[in-house]
Structures are given as C-alpha cells and as structure tokens.
C-alpha cells in the first residue's frame, strides 16, 4: 500500500504521515512523494491512501485542499495534528543584508513578524518548505529561506535563526483520505474506534441569494443538538455569487443515528456532499 503525500522528504506533510503511520496497524506501507496537491489526489486509488494539510493554527484553512475536497470523489478516514515550527537560514551575516527570501505559501502567513522586519527583502513564494531550502542552496549571496526547524541542523550557513513562527504554540491538522466518494448509507454503518467523531461535508443551496438560507441549514443541526465546529463558505465556481458551505460536525458515538438522520433530511432541500465520518 502507498501513502501519497506532498514531498520531498522532510516536509511537515512527511512528518505528519510518519506520525500517522505509527498509530495504525498498516503493514508494508510505502511513502509516495509528490510535488503538488493535484498529483497527490491523482495518486490515490484502489487501496492506496493520501494525506494533505487542511488547517494551520496561525494561518487558517488550506484553500488548495478545501477546493479539491469540494468536488473530490474521496472519503476522509481520519486526521492527525502535529506541531510545526520554522527556522531561518541565510548566506549573509546580518538580517539587514537579506535581499531575497524563499518561503512556502502557507508558511508566509505563519511568520509575518519576521517577514515584516525585512521590508527590503523580496519574498519568493514556493509550493513547499523543502523547495524553499533547495532554491536557497543554489541561490545567490543575499538569499535566505524559511524552512522547518527540524532541518536547521542539516544546513551549514552564515546565519541561522531559530523558532521564527509568530508564536511558539503552532500546529497543523492533516486529513487522511482514500479513493471513492463518501456515501451517507455506508458512513452510517461505520463503527467508531473512539468515543468522539468528526463528520466533514459540503452543503450547497439550490438558491444562494435568499435571506435565511444559512440560518435554515444551521437549524437542522441545532434541532438535533449536533455541534458545528467549522462553518465556511466557498465559491462553487459555477458563477459569481454561488457558494457552498463547508461544515465539520462533532459529537459522540451516541449521536451517530441522529447525525445521519439529520444529513438525510438535509438532502431533501440541499445538495449534500459528505466527506467522511471518523473517530477523533
């Protein structure tokens, strides 16, 4: 079996995948590295599974993952949260001499204090923290990069700075998913391995511009005493002004029946795209 993740080795996604595998009974799992989100999705088929970042504590949800989940034919089977921190490497002896700094697109939002202290430095956005490191290593005098703190010891440079995230308490949540679309009937038959569950889904109204649409949707969950821990709107991209709502429902195993009864009731008035039901 393969576990497809964003690569190369050394990324936080790689660290999350290894941490996840330690909690699972899988045997003979090969980590399958890909440079883009799309390639990770495309690699997940058959018995293979994938892992992608969903939410960072400082910088919020990862739109590249959410946008794919909105229409993806996958089933989320779990999640894992790991601590993340960053360090700075530079080939100059003083921060003021940095001319260009490589930083991954989500890392940038987590290291704003450092970046704002370097107003003259050009920020080059990358798709991966390890790509930031690679570009720095073949770069020019005046270059710098923000990389995983764990990689700092592997780099020999003139200047290093530890723990450059905006706060020490920082973490990222990753989802684990398999191929084939989630199905409400099949999900309702899942036996939880823990007391608590999480159920992510998208709900798309037939008409978006009428008053009270979100209020009506939330009423289903309030009536069933189901807790919503996430509510976000995303454009459907069909046309301007048309949105889906991304929700995450949390509860305990005794609420399994009422959860799926509620979701089934919603399908009579809304397009419901379930993504999974798993223990947390």
Residue, then its C-alpha position, 0 to 999 in steps of 0.5 A: x500500500x502507498x501513502x501519497x503525500x506532498x514531498x520531498x522528504x522532510x516536509x511537515x506533510x512527511x512528518x505528519x504521515x510518519x506520525x500517522x503511520x505509527x498509530x495504525x496497524x498498516x503493514x508494508x506501507x510505502x511513502x509516495x512523494x509528490x510535488x503538488x496537491x493535484x498529483x497527490x489526489x491523482x495518486x490515490x486509488x484502489x487501496x492506496x491512501x493520501x494525506x494533505x494539510x487542511x488547517x494551520x493554527x496561525x494561518x487558517x484553512x488550506x484553500x488548495x485542499x478545501x477546493x479539491x475536497x469540494x468536488x473530490x470523489x474521496x472519503x476522509x478516514x481520519x486526521x492527525x495534528x502535529x506541531x510545526x515550527x520554522x527556522x531561518x537560514x541565510x548566506x549573509x551575516x546580518x538580517x539587514x543584508x537579506x535581499x531575497x527570501x524563499x518561503x512556502x505559501x502557507x508558511x508566509x502567513x505563519x511568520x509575518x513578524x519576521x517577514x515584516x522586519x525585512x521590508x527590503x527583502x523580496x519574498x519568493x513564494x514556493x509550493x513547499x518548505x523543502x523547495x524553499x531550502x533547495x532554491x536557497x542552496x543554489x541561490x545567490x549571496x543575499x538569499x535566505x529561506x524559511x524552512x522547518x526547524x527540524x532541518x536547521x541542523x542539516x544546513x551549514x550557513x552564515x546565519x541561522x535563526x531559530x523558532x521564527x513562527x509568530x508564536x511558539x504554540x503552532x500546529x497543523x491538522x492533516x486529513x487522511x483520505x482514500x479513493x471513492x466518494x463518501x456515501x451517507x448509507x455506508x458512513x452510517x454503518x461505520x463503527x467508531x474506534x473512539x468515543x468522539x467523531x468528526x463528520x466533514x461535508x459540503x452543503x450547497x443551496x439550490x438558491x444562494x441569494x435568499x435571506x435565511x438560507x444559512x440560518x435554515x441549514x444551521x437549524x437542522x443541526x441545532x434541532x438535533x443538538x449536533x455541534x458545528x465546529x467549522x462553518x465556511x463558505x466557498x465559491x462553487x465556481x459555477x458563477x459569481x455569487x454561488x457558494x457552498x458551505x463547508x461544515x465539520x460536525x462533532x459529537x459522540x458515538x451516541x449521536x451517530x443515528x441522529x447525525x445521519x438522520x439529520x444529513x438525510x433530511x438535509x438532502x431533501x432541500x440541499x445538495x449534500x456532499x459528505x466527506x467522511x465520518x471518523x473517530x477523533 
